[in-house]
Amino acid sequence: MPLEPLSFPASDWAAFVAERADSSLAQARDVVAQLKDGTSRTALETLELWNTGETAVMNAASMTELLSEVHPDAAVRELAEDRMQNAASFVTERDQDQDLYAVFAALDPAGLDADPARLLDRTLRDFRRGGVDQDDATRARLSEIAARITVIEQDFSRNVRDDVRSIRISPERLDGLPGDFREAHPAGPDGLVEITTDYPDVRPFRTFAHDHEARRDISRLFNQRGWPANDALLHELFALRHEQATTLGYDSWPDYDAEVKMIGTGSAIAEFVDRITELSTSAAQADVDALHARAQQDDPTLTEITTADSDYYGELIRREKYDVDAQRVRRYFDFSRVRDGVMSVTARLFGIEYQPVEATAWADDVTSYDVLRDGERIGRIHLDLHPREGKYKHAAQFDLVRGVQGAQLPEGVLVCNFSRGLMDHDQVETFFHEFGHLLHHVFGGDQHWARFSGVATEWDFVEAPSQMLEEWTWDADVLRTFAVDENGDPIPADLVDRMIRAEAFGRGRWVRTQMFYAAVSYYLHRERPDDHDAAIAELAARYSVITPLSDTHMQAGFGHLTGYSSAYYTYMWSLVIAKDMFSAFDSADLFAPDVARRYREEVLARGGSADAADLVAAFLGREYSFDAFGEWLAGA
């Protein structure tokens, strides 16, 4: 009998959240009780029962995490946060259960196939990392730490989500901004225009607004979000993570966190950051010198390029040197056509179809689609793409349901904050990138074991498939299938060619900015400085070529410090692999079916059933290398 997707309620969302979360955790607790009831089971039978429990926990955790970030009703978001805490507490309790651990430690892996043997190995590792071998008092303290970390992470995210700041300026200070932006921002009764720190406002404003002071003011406010509450939360978070790691025998949180990633050790993170920094130094310095020279044409007294200036002058250089005007480019990227283009491109590439479905969702503008392959539904996706009050502020893919063979279909949710009108090309890139996560979740969702379903690889590989899908936004033939202007004329191929050459400018600066973020992520966890602002300033001087504005506190709004913790390096680590994987595709025909099918089957569809390095090697026929990344960084 075909599997049915999850059904949402027409009205009483609070009851839905409570019932699904509570019943799922009740099922998970029942599984634990069964595993400890003394019944004689084979290793495979034990793991099958464990799989049922893991599926139940994931059902509770995924749904509550999503709705805590996107539901329009604050009371429902708060309820989802509460149930999310319950799920996290259950996992902590389960992973410290010594009687339960004894059941798994006694299993004989002989005779198990590769997948269940891998599951047993990972499960025993989770028990150890949870502190199952510690004494009662230590396990109790580890439980307290885990529970408090969950609350801190929720509070941090809520503070960023709810802290929308703004400036009010006269209409003439919008000079340089696109016409559709000005039309969407009429003056209020006081004759002033409000510009907020939400992405649909702040990104185009910092890129196009001629008014330096206004750019500086909105940039400063953007990097004050969550301050001062989140800075205090970070001090507590870093201390708790350090205590957790050292209690379990690790030198630091980065060492604990890196153990389960491709990189392996905390010290390797620092080495990787410095390696990429060195590789990008020459290109980054050339970029900032060009920015400075162009800025001094407007203001000869300007001595440095700040975060209020870098996007603006980068755009001017692309326009003047490469004849690429982002305002002209965005004429070809109407949101609705881009959305349809993302779906048509990925459908053609991966041999699938998207079938719209009439489904109730948490907000009226959420759209849902069944994903079909050979006419058979393999999953469902939900697109929540525009900003609203109380909603998650960034762009991300959220799990809703983990796919488990014979039990439940994979369902994923794309959460973004795009405008409803014209889009910048970098937003088109973001759309493709996040959609890549969505497809990874669906294609990888045909797994027997919930642990390996979807985007279940090592965390420092997670971004690679999505980063690779961005490459399709730089191909003229691909873009011309959906990028058309108001007259229906497709984007000119020579414009795309100039865009490609212009994109190479600023690459070094962008890489160094990413290394700055990676250094912040690593060193704040490693060193736990008393003064975060001073540490940020020192790291910016060491790794970034762009000067931060004074009186800013970027760490307070840097959401990756909770989710990625010390591992923001993973974006660049993944990009190295993404560039290498893309080298297997034919640049003259990005829709060539054989390589796309092999990539889907060898990388995406296998989920977390093998180590990421092995997935990549199976696809490439060799181990991955830095060669393609180095060529890209050099301007290829």
N, C-alpha and C positions, 0 to 999 in steps of 0.2 A: 504494500500500500504506500503511495507517495507520501513523503513527509510534508507537513504543513508548517508555514512560518508562524512566528509568534503573533498573537492577536492582541491589539491594544484596546483599552476601554474607550467608550464614547465620552465618558464624563468623569467617573470617580477614580482619578489617578492615584490618590492616596491609598485607597483600598487595593488597587492593583499592585502598587509598589510593595506594600506591606505583605500581601498574600504571596506574591512570587518570591520575595526575598525570604520570608519566614518559612514557607513550605520547602524551598530549596535547601535552606540550612537544616531544617528538620530531617530531610532526606539524607543529607551529608552526615549528620550526627548518628542516624540510624545505621549507616554504612560502617562507621567507626565501631559502633557497638557490635555489629555482626562480625567484624574482623577480629574482635577480641573475645568472642564468645566460646572459644575453644574448639570450634568445629575444625575437623581435619580437611585442609584444602591443599591442592597442588599450588605451585608457584603461579601458574597461569590463572587458575581460578581466583586466587587472592588478588592478583593484579586486575582481573576483570571486575571484581567487586569494588576495588579501589577506584577504578575508572568511572564507575557509576557515581561514587562520592565526589570525585574531582569535577565531573560534569555539573553536578548540583551546585558545588561551591562557585564555579565559574558563572553559572546562571544567576546566582545572587549578586556576585561582585560586578559583573559586566554591566548589567542593567542599572544597578544603583549608581555606579560611577558615571555612566552616561547621563542619566536623568538629574544627577546632582549638578551637572554643568549646563544643561540645556533646557530644562523644563521652565516654562514661563511663570509658573506659580512658585513663589519663594517657599511656601509651606511644603510643597512637594519636594523641592530641592533639599530642604532641611531634613525631611523624612528620609530621602534617599541617602543623604550623608550619614544619618543615624544607622540605617541598615547596612551601609557600606562599612561602617565601623564594626558592626556585628560580624560581617563576613571576614574582615581582617583579623578580628579577635579569635574567631573560630580556627582560622588557618594557623595562627600562632599557637593556640592550645593544642591543635592536632599534631603539629610538628614537634611539640615538646612532650608528647605522650609516650612515656617509656614503655608501657605495655604494648602499645601499638607498634612502636619501633621494634620491639622484640619479635613481633610476628614477621616483619619484613626482613630483619637481620637473620632469621632462621631459614629463610627461603633458599632453596638450592637453584641457582640460575642455570644449571646444566640442563640442556634440552630446550631452553627457551629460544625462540627465534630472535632476530636482531632487534626488532622494535620492542617487544616486552622486556628483553634484557636491558635495553637502553632505559626503558621506563623504570625498572627496578634500580638501576644504578643512580638515576637522577633522584628518585624518591629517597634512597638512603642518604644521598648528599644533602637533600633538603632537611632531613631530620638532623643531621650533624650541624648544618648551618643554623638551624633553629635552636640549638642548644640542648638537644635531647639527652646528651651525656653529662650535663651539668647537674649540680646538686639542687635540692628543692628551692633554696633561697635564691640561687642564681637564676634558675628558670623563672621564678616569680618576678625577679627584677627584669629579665629579658621580656617577659610578657608586658610589664608596665611600660617599658621603653617602646615596644612595638605599638601598643595602643595609643600612646601619646604621640608618636610619630604620625600615625594616621590622622589624628585630630589636627596636628600642626600643618600637615600638607593640605588638608581641607580648608583650614583657616587662611593659609597663605593664598590658595587659589581664589577663595571667595573675596579676599581683600583686593586682589588685582582685578577680579571680574567686576566688583562693585565700585571701584575707585575710578570713576570717569571724570577727568578734569577738563577744563576748557578755558579758552580765551575768547574775549568779545572784541571785535575789531571793526573799523569802518569798512564799507564795501570796497573803497578804492584800494585797500590793502590786499585785495584778492588778485591784484594784477599778476598775470603770468599763469594763473590757474585755468584749466579747461572750462569751456562754456557750460558743459553739463554739470560741472562741480559748482560753478557760481549759481546756476539755476536751482540746484538742490540746496543752496544755502542762502535763502533770501534774508534780508535784514528784518530784525524784529521790530516791535513797537518803539524801541529806543533808538532805532536807526542803525544798530550794530548787528554784525554777523557772528554767530557762535561757531567756533572750531573746537572739536573735542579731541581727546587723546585716543579715541577708537580708531582702528586701522583705516577704515574707509575715508576718514578725515586726515589723519596725521601723515599717512604715506604720500598722497599726492601733494599735500601742502608743503612738506619738506622738500619735495622734488621740484615743484614748479613755482612756488610763490617767490616773487622778486624781493619782497620785504624781508630783509635780513633779521630785523628785530622780531618780527612776528614768527619767523622760522625758529629763532632762538627761543622765544617764549614757549611755543608749543613743544619744542624738543625738550626743553627743561622740564616742563610739566609731565611729559611722557615718561621721563626717567625719574620722576618722583612718585609714580603710582605705587601704592602699598606702603609708602613711608609715613610714619616711622614704625608702624605696627609690625610689618613683615621683617624688618631688620632684627627686631627682638626675637621674633620667631625663628629666624635663621640661626642666631646664636644658640638657641636652645636645640634646634634641629641638629646642627653640627656636633654639639656636645653629646647628644644622645646617640647619634650614629657612631661617633668615636667610642663611646662607652660600650655599645653593642659589639662593635668589631673587636675591641681589645679584650672584652670579656670572653669572646669566642676564640681568642688566641692569635688574632691578626695584629699587625703593627699599626694599622690605620683603617679607616673606612674605605679609602680607595683600594687597598689590598683585598679587603673582604669583597667589595663590589666587583672588582676585576676578575676574581677567581672564576666566575661563571661566564666570562666573556672571551672573545677571541684573543684579546690582548694579554690576558693571563695574570698580570701583576700591576700594582699601582705604579711602581717605578717606571714601567714601560709606557704608561700614559705620559709622564713628563718627557721621556725620551722621544715619543712620537710627536708631541707638541713642538719640541725644540727642532726636530728634524724637518717638519713641515714649515716651521718659521724660517729656518735657514734656507730651504728651497725657494721660498717665496720672497725673500728679502729684497732682491734686486728688482723684481717686478713691482713689488709694493712701493719701493722708494721712487721708482719712475712714475707710478700713478700719483702719489701724493705731491711730487714735484710739479706734475702737470696741473693738478688741482690748484696748487698754491699760485703758480704762474697765472692761471686764468682768473683766480680770485683777485689777484693784485691789479689786474686790468680794471676792475671795478673799484677796488680800494687799495691803493699802494701801501697803506699803513698796516695792512693785514699781515700778521706774523705767523699765523698757524691756521690749519684747517680743523674745524671742530665738527662735532656730530650734527650741528645745525647747518653746516655748509657743504658737507661731502656729497650728499645726494644731489643737491642743487647744481653744484659746479660740475659734477660728473655728468649730469644731464646736459649742461651747456656744452661741454666738450664733445659729447656724442653728437649733438646737433651741429656744432660748428666744424668739427674736424671730420666727422664721418657721415654728415648729412643724414642723421637719424634723429628725427623729431618725435619724441615719445607721444606728444599730443596728436601728431598725425598717425602714428602707429596705432594708438588706441582706438582710432576710428574703425579699425578692422576687427575689433574685439568686443562686440556687443555681448553682454553676459549670456543671453539666451542662446545665441549661436555658439558661443564657446562651450557652454554646457552640452549642447547637442554634439558639438565637435569632439569633445572629450569622449563621449560615449560611442560615437561612430568610429573614431580612430581605434579605440581599444577593442571594440567589437570586431572590427576587421582584422586587427593584429592578432587577436587571440582566438578567433573563430567562435565567437559567442554572440548572443542577442540579448537586448534589454527590453523587457516587456513591462510597460507602465501598469501599475495596479492601483486600484482605489482602496486605499488603506487609511484607517484612522491613525493619526500620529499625535505627538505631544504639542505640535504647533501647526497652524493652518498652512504655512508655506513649505512644509516638509513634503517632499515627493518620494515615492517608493517605486522600485522596479524589481521584478524577478530577473535573475540572470539565468539564461538558457544556453545549454550546449547540446547540439543535435536535437533540439526540441524539448529537452528535459531540463527541468528547473534544478539548478545546482546551488542556489542561494538567493538571498534577497539583500538589496542595498537601499539605504535611506539617505537622502540628500537634504541637509539642513544648512543652507548656504549663505544666509543673510543675517546681519546683526539685529539684535533686539535686546531690550533691557534685561539684565540678569543672566545673559548668555555668555558662555565661554568666549574669550576674546581673540583667540588665535585660530589656527587651522590645524586640524588633526582628524585622524580616523579613530573611532571608538568601536570596540567590539560591542555587539548587543547579544549575540548568541554564538558560541563556539560550535563549529560543525563537528558532529560525531556520527559516523556511519551507522545507519539504521535507527538513529535516535533523534537527531535534530539537524536542521539545515543551518549552515553558517549565515549569519546576518551581521552586516556592518553598517556603520553610520559615518558619513562624511560631514564634519562640522567645520564650517568656514564663516568668514565675515566679509563676503564680497558685496560690492555695490550692485544695484539692479540695472545699471546702465552700462557705460563703457568701462573696460578693464585695461590696466597696463599689462604689457607683455609679461612682466615678472609675476603678476597675479595669474596669468594663464599658466605659467610654469608651476606655480603653487598648486593650481587646480589639478594639473596632470600628476604632480608629485603625490598629493594626498590621495588621488584616485588610485595611484599605484598601490598604496597601502590597502585600500579597499579591495582591490582585485587579489592581492596576496592573501588577504583574509579569506576570501571566497574560494579561490583556487586551492589554497592550503587547507580548506575545511573538510575535505573528503578523507578524514582520518579515523581510524578505529580508536586511537587513544587520544583523549581530550588534551592531554599534556602537550601533544605535538601538533595540535590543530591550529591552522591559521598562521599568523605572524609570530611563530613560536621559536624562531632561531635565536642565536646569541644576539644580545641587544646591540652590539656594535656592527651587526650586519643588517639590522632591521631597515635602515634607510636606503641601502644600496639599490634594491629593486625600484623604489620610488624615484631615486635620483636618476637612474638610468632612463626611466620613462620620460623625464624632462627633455631628453634629447629629441623627442618627436616634435617638440615645440620650436625647434630651430631648423626644421626641414621645410623648404619652400613648397614642395609638392604636398606635404602633409597639411601645412597651414592653409593652403589655398582651397582645401576641401571644406573649410568652415569660416575662414577669416575673410569676410567681405565687408565693404563699406555700405553706407546708407543707400548707395545706388546699385548695390549688388555686384560691384566689381571686386574681384579677389585681390588680396594683397600682392603687390608686384614682386616678382622674384628678385629683382635687383635691390628692392628695399630690404628683403630678407637677407640678402647677401651683405648689405651694409650693416644690418643689425648684428649679424654674426661677427663682422670685423669690429664693430663698436663694443660688442660684449667682451671681447678680449681685453679692451681697456678697462681697468678697474679690477681685473681678476686677482692680481696680487694683493691689492688693498682688501678685497673681500676675504681672501684666504687668511690674511693677517688678522682681520676682525674676528673670523671664526676661531683662530688660535687664541685670541684674547679671551673669547667666551669660554673656550676649553680650559684655559689656564685659570680663569675665575672659578669654574666648576671644580677643578682639581685642587687648587691650592687653598681655597676657602675650606674645603673638607680636610685637607691634609694638615694645614697649619692652624686653622681655627683662630684667626687673628682677633684681637680685642676690638680693633677699629676696622670695620669692613670698608668704609670709604677710603681710608688711607691705603689699604691693601689693593683696592680696585685701582686707585691712581697709580700705584707702583706697577701693577700688572699691565695697565694700559701703556705706561711708558716703555715697558719691556717688550710687549707683544703687538700692540696696535700702532698703526701709523696715523690714526685720527685722534685728535685731542678731545677728551670728554669735556662737557660743559661743567662749570663750577656749580656747586649747590645741587648736585644730582646724586641719586642713589640707585643706580641701575639694578643692583642686586635685589632690591625690594620688589621689583616687578619681573625678575628673571625667573619665569616659571619652571625652567628646566632644572633649577636647583632642587626642586622637589622630585620631579619625575625621573630625570636623568641623573640626578645627584652629582657624583664626581665624574661622570662619564659623558660630558658634552662632546668630548673628542670624537665620539662615535660618528658624528655627522661627517667629519673629514675622513675618518677611517673607512666608512662606508663609501665615500666618494671615490677613494682610490680603487676600490673593488668595482664600483659602478662603471668607471671609465674603462676598466679592463674588460668587463663583461660586454660593454657596448661595442668593443672592438671586434666582437664576433659577428656583428650584424653588417650587412652590406649597405654602406652609406648611399648607394645609388638606388636601393630599393628597400626601404625600411619596413615594408610589409611582406618581405619574402617569407613564405609560410613555414619552410622547414626549420629555420633557426628560431623563429618565434615559437613554434610548437615545442621544439627541444628545450627552449628556455622555460616555457610554461611547465613542462613536465619535469625537468631536472631540478629546477630551482623553486618556482612558486608552488607547484602542486605538492611538493614533499614537506611543506611546512617545517616543523622542527624535528623531523624524523631522522635527521643526520646532522653532523656538525656543518656549519656554514662553509668552512673551507673545503669540505668534501663536496658539498653541493656545487660550489663554484668550479672546482676541479672537474667534476663530472660534466658540467656544461662546456667549459673551455677546453677540456682535454689536457689540462696542465694546471699547475698551481698559479694563483694570481700574482701579478707583479705590479711595481710602481711605474712601469714604463709608460703606459698610456696616460696616467695622471701627470707624469713629468712633461710629456709632450703637450698636454692640454695647458698646464701651468705656463709653459714657455710660449703659448700663444697659438698653438695648432688648432 
